[in-house]
Structure formats: structure tokens, C-alpha cells
Amino acid sequence: MACKQISEWEQMGLTQLSVSVNMSMIQFQQKQIVHTIERIISGLYQRNRKRF
């Protein structure tokens, strides 16, 4: 959901965004949570590099 919102804001020309995301204790306990977060952030970064 947060990634979709960031994408919409970027399409509107908003840049330099700071976004917070709430996570549950269950999500923090997932073994691959760090990898999942890195993959999401990397995907956002790669998408933005292609635009500019």
C-alpha cells in the first residue's frame, strides 16, 4: 500500500518524500523480513533511477 502511494505522489511531481510504515510484531518475527524490506526499497530505488 505504501509503495503504491509513493508511486502516485511521484507521478504528481512530488519528490524527496519521507514515508513511515507500521509493522506488526508478527512481521518483525519473520525470518526473511530484512530481505523483504531490502527488496522493496531496492525496487523503489531502481524504478526512480529509470525515471530521472
PDBQT receptor file of N, H, CA, C and O in Angstrom, charges set to zero:
ATOM      1  N   MET A   1       0.814  -1.184   0.000  1.00  0.00    +0.000 N 
ATOM      2  CA  MET A   1       0.000   0.000   0.000  1.00  0.00    +0.000 C 
ATOM      3  C   MET A   1       0.863   1.256   0.000  1.00  0.00    +0.000 C 
ATOM      4  O   MET A   1       0.595   2.198  -0.746  1.00  0.00    +0.000 OA
ATOM      5  N   ALA A   2       1.898   1.270   0.835  1.00  0.00    +0.000 N 
ATOM      6  H   ALA A   2       2.115   0.505   1.441  1.00  0.00    +0.000 HD
ATOM      7  CA  ALA A   2       2.769   2.447   0.916  1.00  0.00    +0.000 C 
ATOM      8  C   ALA A   2       3.497   2.671  -0.398  1.00  0.00    +0.000 C 
ATOM      9  O   ALA A   2       3.647   3.813  -0.832  1.00  0.00    +0.000 OA
ATOM     10  N   CYS A   3       3.952   1.599  -1.040  1.00  0.00    +0.000 N 
ATOM     11  H   CYS A   3       3.830   0.671  -0.688  1.00  0.00    +0.000 HD
ATOM     12  CA  CYS A   3       4.660   1.740  -2.316  1.00  0.00    +0.000 C 
ATOM     13  C   CYS A   3       3.746   2.309  -3.394  1.00  0.00    +0.000 C 
ATOM     14  O   CYS A   3       4.173   3.124  -4.212  1.00  0.00    +0.000 OA
ATOM     15  N   LYS A   4       2.508   1.883  -3.392  1.00  0.00    +0.000 N 
ATOM     16  H   LYS A   4       2.161   1.221  -2.728  1.00  0.00    +0.000 HD
ATOM     17  CA  LYS A   4       1.548   2.406  -4.358  1.00  0.00    +0.000 C 
ATOM     18  C   LYS A   4       1.333   3.898  -4.127  1.00  0.00    +0.000 C 
ATOM     19  O   LYS A   4       1.268   4.669  -5.085  1.00  0.00    +0.000 OA
ATOM     20  N   GLN A   5       1.223   4.309  -2.883  1.00  0.00    +0.000 N 
ATOM     21  H   GLN A   5       1.275   3.683  -2.105  1.00  0.00    +0.000 HD
ATOM     22  CA  GLN A   5       1.017   5.720  -2.572  1.00  0.00    +0.000 C 
ATOM     23  C   GLN A   5       2.235   6.548  -2.973  1.00  0.00    +0.000 C 
ATOM     24  O   GLN A   5       2.089   7.637  -3.526  1.00  0.00    +0.000 OA
ATOM     25  N   ILE A   6       3.421   6.045  -2.701  1.00  0.00    +0.000 N 
ATOM     26  H   ILE A   6       3.540   5.160  -2.251  1.00  0.00    +0.000 HD
ATOM     27  CA  ILE A   6       4.638   6.748  -3.105  1.00  0.00    +0.000 C 
ATOM     28  C   ILE A   6       4.655   6.937  -4.615  1.00  0.00    +0.000 C 
ATOM     29  O   ILE A   6       4.977   8.018  -5.107  1.00  0.00    +0.000 OA
ATOM     30  N   SER A   7       4.310   5.889  -5.345  1.00  0.00    +0.000 N 
ATOM     31  H   SER A   7       4.049   5.011  -4.946  1.00  0.00    +0.000 HD
ATOM     32  CA  SER A   7       4.276   5.965  -6.804  1.00  0.00    +0.000 C 
ATOM     33  C   SER A   7       3.297   7.031  -7.288  1.00  0.00    +0.000 C 
ATOM     34  O   SER A   7       3.602   7.785  -8.212  1.00  0.00    +0.000 OA
ATOM     35  N   GLU A   8       2.138   7.090  -6.674  1.00  0.00    +0.000 N 
ATOM     36  H   GLU A   8       1.889   6.477  -5.924  1.00  0.00    +0.000 HD
ATOM     37  CA  GLU A   8       1.139   8.096  -7.058  1.00  0.00    +0.000 C 
ATOM     38  C   GLU A   8       1.655   9.508  -6.783  1.00  0.00    +0.000 C 
ATOM     39  O   GLU A   8       1.475  10.403  -7.608  1.00  0.00    +0.000 OA
ATOM     40  N   TRP A   9       2.292   9.713  -5.635  1.00  0.00    +0.000 N 
ATOM     41  H   TRP A   9       2.438   8.985  -4.964  1.00  0.00    +0.000 HD
ATOM     42  CA  TRP A   9       2.829  11.030  -5.307  1.00  0.00    +0.000 C 
ATOM     43  C   TRP A   9       3.933  11.432  -6.282  1.00  0.00    +0.000 C 
ATOM     44  O   TRP A   9       4.016  12.589  -6.693  1.00  0.00    +0.000 OA
ATOM     45  N   GLU A  10       4.786  10.460  -6.652  1.00  0.00    +0.000 N 
ATOM     46  H   GLU A  10       4.718   9.519  -6.318  1.00  0.00    +0.000 HD
ATOM     47  CA  GLU A  10       5.855  10.746  -7.602  1.00  0.00    +0.000 C 
ATOM     48  C   GLU A  10       5.284  11.127  -8.962  1.00  0.00    +0.000 C 
ATOM     49  O   GLU A  10       5.810  12.020  -9.627  1.00  0.00    +0.000 OA
ATOM     50  N   GLN A  11       4.227  10.466  -9.376  1.00  0.00    +0.000 N 
ATOM     51  H   GLN A  11       3.800   9.741  -8.837  1.00  0.00    +0.000 HD
ATOM     52  CA  GLN A  11       3.586  10.796 -10.651  1.00  0.00    +0.000 C 
ATOM     53  C   GLN A  11       2.993  12.202 -10.624  1.00  0.00    +0.000 C 
ATOM     54  O   GLN A  11       2.844  12.837 -11.667  1.00  0.00    +0.000 OA
ATOM     55  N   MET A  12       2.658  12.685  -9.432  1.00  0.00    +0.000 N 
ATOM     56  H   MET A  12       2.780  12.169  -8.584  1.00  0.00    +0.000 HD
ATOM     57  CA  MET A  12       2.132  14.039  -9.280  1.00  0.00    +0.000 C 
ATOM     58  C   MET A  12       3.256  15.078  -9.214  1.00  0.00    +0.000 C 
ATOM     59  O   MET A  12       2.992  16.277  -9.124  1.00  0.00    +0.000 OA
ATOM     60  N   GLY A  13       4.512  14.613  -9.260  1.00  0.00    +0.000 N 
ATOM     61  H   GLY A  13       4.727  13.639  -9.333  1.00  0.00    +0.000 HD
ATOM     62  CA  GLY A  13       5.643  15.523  -9.236  1.00  0.00    +0.000 C 
ATOM     63  C   GLY A  13       6.220  15.770  -7.858  1.00  0.00    +0.000 C 
ATOM     64  O   GLY A  13       7.128  16.588  -7.705  1.00  0.00    +0.000 OA
ATOM     65  N   LEU A  14       5.713  15.081  -6.860  1.00  0.00    +0.000 N 
ATOM     66  H   LEU A  14       4.976  14.417  -6.985  1.00  0.00    +0.000 HD
ATOM     67  CA  LEU A  14       6.241  15.247  -5.509  1.00  0.00    +0.000 C 
ATOM     68  C   LEU A  14       7.509  14.402  -5.365  1.00  0.00    +0.000 C 
ATOM     69  O   LEU A  14       7.514  13.222  -5.716  1.00  0.00    +0.000 OA
ATOM     70  N   THR A  15       8.560  14.993  -4.861  1.00  0.00    +0.000 N 
ATOM     71  H   THR A  15       8.557  15.951  -4.576  1.00  0.00    +0.000 HD
ATOM     72  CA  THR A  15       9.815  14.278  -4.680  1.00  0.00    +0.000 C 
ATOM     73  C   THR A  15      10.313  14.490  -3.257  1.00  0.00    +0.000 C 
ATOM     74  O   THR A  15       9.693  15.205  -2.470  1.00  0.00    +0.000 OA
ATOM     75  N   GLN A  16      11.424  13.867  -2.941  1.00  0.00    +0.000 N 
ATOM     76  H   GLN A  16      11.927  13.286  -3.581  1.00  0.00    +0.000 HD
ATOM     77  CA  GLN A  16      12.021  13.976  -1.609  1.00  0.00    +0.000 C 
ATOM     78  C   GLN A  16      11.026  13.575  -0.520  1.00  0.00    +0.000 C 
ATOM     79  O   GLN A  16      10.876  14.267   0.488  1.00  0.00    +0.000 OA
ATOM     80  N   LEU A  17      10.358  12.459  -0.739  1.00  0.00    +0.000 N 
ATOM     81  H   LEU A  17      10.480  11.897  -1.557  1.00  0.00    +0.000 HD
ATOM     82  CA  LEU A  17       9.335  12.002   0.188  1.00  0.00    +0.000 C 
ATOM     83  C   LEU A  17       9.932  11.201   1.342  1.00  0.00    +0.000 C 
ATOM     84  O   LEU A  17      10.926  10.494   1.180  1.00  0.00    +0.000 OA
ATOM     85  N   SER A  18       9.323  11.325   2.470  1.00  0.00    +0.000 N 
ATOM     86  H   SER A  18       8.516  11.900   2.602  1.00  0.00    +0.000 HD
ATOM     87  CA  SER A  18       9.653  10.517   3.639  1.00  0.00    +0.000 C 
ATOM     88  C   SER A  18       8.366   9.818   4.066  1.00  0.00    +0.000 C 
ATOM     89  O   SER A  18       7.342  10.463   4.290  1.00  0.00    +0.000 OA
ATOM     90  N   VAL A  19       8.430   8.500   4.175  1.00  0.00    +0.000 N 
ATOM     91  H   VAL A  19       9.262   7.975   3.993  1.00  0.00    +0.000 HD
ATOM     92  CA  VAL A  19       7.229   7.722   4.481  1.00  0.00    +0.000 C 
ATOM     93  C   VAL A  19       7.524   6.768   5.633  1.00  0.00    +0.000 C 
ATOM     94  O   VAL A  19       8.589   6.153   5.679  1.00  0.00    +0.000 OA
ATOM     95  N   SER A  20       6.596   6.649   6.546  1.00  0.00    +0.000 N 
ATOM     96  H   SER A  20       5.731   7.149   6.509  1.00  0.00    +0.000 HD
ATOM     97  CA  SER A  20       6.681   5.685   7.642  1.00  0.00    +0.000 C 
ATOM     98  C   SER A  20       5.681   4.570   7.391  1.00  0.00    +0.000 C 
ATOM     99  O   SER A  20       4.600   4.797   6.848  1.00  0.00    +0.000 OA
ATOM    100  N   VAL A  21       6.051   3.378   7.790  1.00  0.00    +0.000 N 
ATOM    101  H   VAL A  21       6.929   3.194   8.231  1.00  0.00    +0.000 HD
ATOM    102  CA  VAL A  21       5.177   2.218   7.605  1.00  0.00    +0.000 C 
ATOM    103  C   VAL A  21       5.101   1.474   8.927  1.00  0.00    +0.000 C 
ATOM    104  O   VAL A  21       6.131   1.141   9.514  1.00  0.00    +0.000 OA
ATOM    105  N   ASN A  22       3.905   1.214   9.393  1.00  0.00    +0.000 N 
ATOM    106  H   ASN A  22       3.069   1.485   8.916  1.00  0.00    +0.000 HD
ATOM    107  CA  ASN A  22       3.707   0.430  10.615  1.00  0.00    +0.000 C 
ATOM    108  C   ASN A  22       3.815  -1.057  10.292  1.00  0.00    +0.000 C 
ATOM    109  O   ASN A  22       3.325  -1.531   9.267  1.00  0.00    +0.000 OA
ATOM    110  N   MET A  23       4.466  -1.769  11.191  1.00  0.00    +0.000 N 
ATOM    111  H   MET A  23       4.864  -1.384  12.024  1.00  0.00    +0.000 HD
ATOM    112  CA  MET A  23       4.601  -3.219  11.028  1.00  0.00    +0.000 C 
ATOM    113  C   MET A  23       4.167  -3.895  12.319  1.00  0.00    +0.000 C 
ATOM    114  O   MET A  23       4.322  -3.345  13.410  1.00  0.00    +0.000 OA
ATOM    115  N   SER A  24       3.630  -5.075  12.178  1.00  0.00    +0.000 N 
ATOM    116  H   SER A  24       3.504  -5.521  11.292  1.00  0.00    +0.000 HD
ATOM    117  CA  SER A  24       3.202  -5.836  13.360  1.00  0.00    +0.000 C 
ATOM    118  C   SER A  24       4.370  -6.647  13.927  1.00  0.00    +0.000 C 
ATOM    119  O   SER A  24       5.381  -6.853  13.257  1.00  0.00    +0.000 OA
ATOM    120  N   MET A  25       4.213  -7.095  15.153  1.00  0.00    +0.000 N 
ATOM    121  H   MET A  25       3.391  -6.928  15.698  1.00  0.00    +0.000 HD
ATOM    122  CA  MET A  25       5.228  -7.941  15.773  1.00  0.00    +0.000 C 
ATOM    123  C   MET A  25       5.411  -9.225  14.967  1.00  0.00    +0.000 C 
ATOM    124  O   MET A  25       6.524  -9.740  14.869  1.00  0.00    +0.000 OA
ATOM    125  N   ILE A  26       4.349  -9.734  14.402  1.00  0.00    +0.000 N 
ATOM    126  H   ILE A  26       3.444  -9.316  14.482  1.00  0.00    +0.000 HD
ATOM    127  CA  ILE A  26       4.437 -10.951  13.579  1.00  0.00    +0.000 C 
ATOM    128  C   ILE A  26       5.339 -10.708  12.378  1.00  0.00    +0.000 C 
ATOM    129  O   ILE A  26       6.144 -11.571  12.029  1.00  0.00    +0.000 OA
ATOM    130  N   GLN A  27       5.220  -9.557  11.745  1.00  0.00    +0.000 N 
ATOM    131  H   GLN A  27       4.566  -8.855  12.028  1.00  0.00    +0.000 HD
ATOM    132  CA  GLN A  27       6.076  -9.242  10.602  1.00  0.00    +0.000 C 
ATOM    133  C   GLN A  27       7.540  -9.145  11.030  1.00  0.00    +0.000 C 
ATOM    134  O   GLN A  27       8.422  -9.629  10.322  1.00  0.00    +0.000 OA
ATOM    135  N   PHE A  28       7.806  -8.530  12.170  1.00  0.00    +0.000 N 
ATOM    136  H   PHE A  28       7.089  -8.136  12.746  1.00  0.00    +0.000 HD
ATOM    137  CA  PHE A  28       9.173  -8.422  12.659  1.00  0.00    +0.000 C 
ATOM    138  C   PHE A  28       9.778  -9.791  12.968  1.00  0.00    +0.000 C 
ATOM    139  O   PHE A  28      10.997  -9.950  12.909  1.00  0.00    +0.000 OA
ATOM    140  N   GLN A  29       8.958 -10.765  13.293  1.00  0.00    +0.000 N 
ATOM    141  H   GLN A  29       7.967 -10.635  13.341  1.00  0.00    +0.000 HD
ATOM    142  CA  GLN A  29       9.450 -12.096  13.639  1.00  0.00    +0.000 C 
ATOM    143  C   GLN A  29       9.700 -12.979  12.417  1.00  0.00    +0.000 C 
ATOM    144  O   GLN A  29      10.265 -14.065  12.551  1.00  0.00    +0.000 OA
ATOM    145  N   GLN A  30       9.294 -12.539  11.247  1.00  0.00    +0.000 N 
ATOM    146  H   GLN A  30       8.835 -11.657  11.139  1.00  0.00    +0.000 HD
ATOM    147  CA  GLN A  30       9.521 -13.319  10.033  1.00  0.00    +0.000 C 
ATOM    148  C   GLN A  30      11.016 -13.409   9.744  1.00  0.00    +0.000 C 
ATOM    149  O   GLN A  30      11.735 -12.414   9.839  1.00  0.00    +0.000 OA
ATOM    150  N   LYS A  31      11.470 -14.587   9.397  1.00  0.00    +0.000 N 
ATOM    151  H   LYS A  31      10.886 -15.395   9.320  1.00  0.00    +0.000 HD
ATOM    152  CA  LYS A  31      12.903 -14.803   9.171  1.00  0.00    +0.000 C 
ATOM    153  C   LYS A  31      13.454 -13.974   8.024  1.00  0.00    +0.000 C 
ATOM    154  O   LYS A  31      14.613 -13.562   8.070  1.00  0.00    +0.000 OA
ATOM    155  N   GLN A  32      12.671 -13.724   7.021  1.00  0.00    +0.000 N 
ATOM    156  H   GLN A  32      11.730 -14.058   6.984  1.00  0.00    +0.000 HD
ATOM    157  CA  GLN A  32      13.152 -13.025   5.832  1.00  0.00    +0.000 C 
ATOM    158  C   GLN A  32      12.755 -11.553   5.793  1.00  0.00    +0.000 C 
ATOM    159  O   GLN A  32      12.812 -10.937   4.729  1.00  0.00    +0.000 OA
ATOM    160  N   ILE A  33      12.356 -10.976   6.917  1.00  0.00    +0.000 N 
ATOM    161  H   ILE A  33      12.310 -11.476   7.782  1.00  0.00    +0.000 HD
ATOM    162  CA  ILE A  33      11.821  -9.611   6.907  1.00  0.00    +0.000 C 
ATOM    163  C   ILE A  33      12.851  -8.597   6.403  1.00  0.00    +0.000 C 
ATOM    164  O   ILE A  33      12.501  -7.687   5.652  1.00  0.00    +0.000 OA
ATOM    165  N   VAL A  34      14.108  -8.742   6.803  1.00  0.00    +0.000 N 
ATOM    166  H   VAL A  34      14.393  -9.481   7.413  1.00  0.00    +0.000 HD
ATOM    167  CA  VAL A  34      15.131  -7.797   6.349  1.00  0.00    +0.000 C 
ATOM    168  C   VAL A  34      15.298  -7.902   4.836  1.00  0.00    +0.000 C 
ATOM    169  O   VAL A  34      15.376  -6.887   4.144  1.00  0.00    +0.000 OA
ATOM    170  N   HIS A  35      15.354  -9.125   4.327  1.00  0.00    +0.000 N 
ATOM    171  H   HIS A  35      15.291  -9.950   4.889  1.00  0.00    +0.000 HD
ATOM    172  CA  HIS A  35      15.474  -9.334   2.883  1.00  0.00    +0.000 C 
ATOM    173  C   HIS A  35      14.260  -8.746   2.156  1.00  0.00    +0.000 C 
ATOM    174  O   HIS A  35      14.414  -8.108   1.115  1.00  0.00    +0.000 OA
ATOM    175  N   THR A  36      13.084  -8.951   2.683  1.00  0.00    +0.000 N 
ATOM    176  H   THR A  36      12.958  -9.469   3.529  1.00  0.00    +0.000 HD
ATOM    177  CA  THR A  36      11.864  -8.432   2.064  1.00  0.00    +0.000 C 
ATOM    178  C   THR A  36      11.891  -6.905   2.003  1.00  0.00    +0.000 C 
ATOM    179  O   THR A  36      11.560  -6.317   0.974  1.00  0.00    +0.000 OA
ATOM    180  N   ILE A  37      12.281  -6.273   3.093  1.00  0.00    +0.000 N 
ATOM    181  H   ILE A  37      12.550  -6.751   3.929  1.00  0.00    +0.000 HD
ATOM    182  CA  ILE A  37      12.346  -4.803   3.126  1.00  0.00    +0.000 C 
ATOM    183  C   ILE A  37      13.407  -4.299   2.149  1.00  0.00    +0.000 C 
ATOM    184  O   ILE A  37      13.168  -3.332   1.426  1.00  0.00    +0.000 OA
ATOM    185  N   GLU A  38      14.572  -4.941   2.122  1.00  0.00    +0.000 N 
ATOM    186  H   GLU A  38      14.766  -5.726   2.710  1.00  0.00    +0.000 HD
ATOM    187  CA  GLU A  38      15.628  -4.543   1.184  1.00  0.00    +0.000 C 
ATOM    188  C   GLU A  38      15.151  -4.655  -0.257  1.00  0.00    +0.000 C 
ATOM    189  O   GLU A  38      15.438  -3.779  -1.074  1.00  0.00    +0.000 OA
ATOM    190  N   ARG A  39      14.425  -5.728  -0.580  1.00  0.00    +0.000 N 
ATOM    191  H   ARG A  39      14.192  -6.440   0.083  1.00  0.00    +0.000 HD
ATOM    192  CA  ARG A  39      13.923  -5.936  -1.941  1.00  0.00    +0.000 C 
ATOM    193  C   ARG A  39      12.927  -4.845  -2.334  1.00  0.00    +0.000 C 
ATOM    194  O   ARG A  39      12.955  -4.347  -3.460  1.00  0.00    +0.000 OA
ATOM    195  N   ILE A  40      12.057  -4.481  -1.409  1.00  0.00    +0.000 N 
ATOM    196  H   ILE A  40      12.034  -4.886  -0.494  1.00  0.00    +0.000 HD
ATOM    197  CA  ILE A  40      11.062  -3.434  -1.673  1.00  0.00    +0.000 C 
ATOM    198  C   ILE A  40      11.743  -2.090  -1.900  1.00  0.00    +0.000 C 
ATOM    199  O   ILE A  40      11.436  -1.386  -2.862  1.00  0.00    +0.000 OA
ATOM    200  N   ILE A  41      12.667  -1.738  -1.013  1.00  0.00    +0.000 N 
ATOM    201  H   ILE A  41      12.916  -2.310  -0.232  1.00  0.00    +0.000 HD
ATOM    202  CA  ILE A  41      13.360  -0.457  -1.140  1.00  0.00    +0.000 C 
ATOM    203  C   ILE A  41      14.199  -0.427  -2.409  1.00  0.00    +0.000 C 
ATOM    204  O   ILE A  41      14.236   0.588  -3.104  1.00  0.00    +0.000 OA
ATOM    205  N   SER A  42      14.867  -1.518  -2.714  1.00  0.00    +0.000 N 
ATOM    206  H   SER A  42      14.837  -2.343  -2.150  1.00  0.00    +0.000 HD
ATOM    207  CA  SER A  42      15.673  -1.597  -3.935  1.00  0.00    +0.000 C 
ATOM    208  C   SER A  42      14.803  -1.405  -5.172  1.00  0.00    +0.000 C 
ATOM    209  O   SER A  42      15.198  -0.720  -6.115  1.00  0.00    +0.000 OA
ATOM    210  N   GLY A  43      13.626  -2.008  -5.166  1.00  0.00    +0.000 N 
ATOM    211  H   GLY A  43      13.305  -2.565  -4.401  1.00  0.00    +0.000 HD
ATOM    212  CA  GLY A  43      12.701  -1.858  -6.293  1.00  0.00    +0.000 C 
ATOM    213  C   GLY A  43      12.264  -0.419  -6.470  1.00  0.00    +0.000 C 
ATOM    214  O   GLY A  43      12.178   0.064  -7.599  1.00  0.00    +0.000 OA
ATOM    215  N   LEU A  44      11.988   0.273  -5.381  1.00  0.00    +0.000 N 
ATOM    216  H   LEU A  44      12.058  -0.119  -4.464  1.00  0.00    +0.000 HD
ATOM    217  CA  LEU A  44      11.617   1.688  -5.462  1.00  0.00    +0.000 C 
ATOM    218  C   LEU A  44      12.772   2.514  -6.006  1.00  0.00    +0.000 C 
ATOM    219  O   LEU A  44      12.577   3.395  -6.844  1.00  0.00    +0.000 OA
ATOM    220  N   TYR A  45      13.984   2.221  -5.519  1.00  0.00    +0.000 N 
ATOM    221  H   TYR A  45      14.142   1.506  -4.839  1.00  0.00    +0.000 HD
ATOM    222  CA  TYR A  45      15.165   2.956  -5.952  1.00  0.00    +0.000 C 
ATOM    223  C   TYR A  45      15.417   2.748  -7.447  1.00  0.00    +0.000 C 
ATOM    224  O   TYR A  45      15.677   3.707  -8.174  1.00  0.00    +0.000 OA
ATOM    225  N   GLN A  46      15.340   1.499  -7.902  1.00  0.00    +0.000 N 
ATOM    226  H   GLN A  46      15.129   0.720  -7.311  1.00  0.00    +0.000 HD
ATOM    227  CA  GLN A  46      15.577   1.197  -9.315  1.00  0.00    +0.000 C 
ATOM    228  C   GLN A  46      14.535   1.863 -10.208  1.00  0.00    +0.000 C 
ATOM    229  O   GLN A  46      14.869   2.371 -11.278  1.00  0.00    +0.000 OA
ATOM    230  N   ARG A  47      13.297   1.864  -9.782  1.00  0.00    +0.000 N 
ATOM    231  H   ARG A  47      13.025   1.452  -8.913  1.00  0.00    +0.000 HD
ATOM    232  CA  ARG A  47      12.231   2.497 -10.562  1.00  0.00    +0.000 C 
ATOM    233  C   ARG A  47      12.485   3.995 -10.683  1.00  0.00    +0.000 C 
ATOM    234  O   ARG A  47      12.293   4.573 -11.753  1.00  0.00    +0.000 OA
ATOM    235  N   ASN A  48      12.914   4.624  -9.596  1.00  0.00    +0.000 N 
ATOM    236  H   ASN A  48      13.070   4.154  -8.727  1.00  0.00    +0.000 HD
ATOM    237  CA  ASN A  48      13.174   6.060  -9.623  1.00  0.00    +0.000 C 
ATOM    238  C   ASN A  48      14.376   6.402 -10.482  1.00  0.00    +0.000 C 
ATOM    239  O   ASN A  48      14.373   7.446 -11.135  1.00  0.00    +0.000 OA
ATOM    240  N   ARG A  49      15.398   5.570 -10.508  1.00  0.00    +0.000 N 
ATOM    241  H   ARG A  49      15.400   4.722  -9.978  1.00  0.00    +0.000 HD
ATOM    242  CA  ARG A  49      16.574   5.826 -11.328  1.00  0.00    +0.000 C 
ATOM    243  C   ARG A  49      16.203   5.801 -12.810  1.00  0.00    +0.000 C 
ATOM    244  O   ARG A  49      16.772   6.558 -13.596  1.00  0.00    +0.000 OA
ATOM    245  N   LYS A  50      15.276   4.962 -13.196  1.00  0.00    +0.000 N 
ATOM    246  H   LYS A  50      14.813   4.347 -12.557  1.00  0.00    +0.000 HD
ATOM    247  CA  LYS A  50      14.855   4.873 -14.596  1.00  0.00    +0.000 C 
ATOM    248  C   LYS A  50      14.087   6.122 -15.024  1.00  0.00    +0.000 C 
ATOM    249  O   LYS A  50      14.113   6.493 -16.197  1.00  0.00    +0.000 OA
ATOM    250  N   ARG A  51      13.425   6.751 -14.107  1.00  0.00    +0.000 N 
ATOM    251  H   ARG A  51      13.403   6.449 -13.154  1.00  0.00    +0.000 HD
ATOM    252  CA  ARG A  51      12.632   7.950 -14.432  1.00  0.00    +0.000 C 
ATOM    253  C   ARG A  51      13.496   9.178 -14.667  1.00  0.00    +0.000 C 
ATOM    254  O   ARG A  51      13.167  10.027 -15.495  1.00  0.00    +0.000 OA
ATOM    255  N   PHE A  52      14.601   9.271 -13.939  1.00  0.00    +0.000 N 
ATOM    256  H   PHE A  52      14.868   8.581 -13.266  1.00  0.00    +0.000 HD
ATOM    257  CA  PHE A  52      15.388  10.502 -13.967  1.00  0.00    +0.000 C 
ATOM    258  C   PHE A  52      16.671  10.318 -14.681  1.00  0.00    +0.000 C 
ATOM    259  O   PHE A  52      17.454  11.261 -14.795  1.00  0.00    +0.000 OA
TER     260      PHE A  52
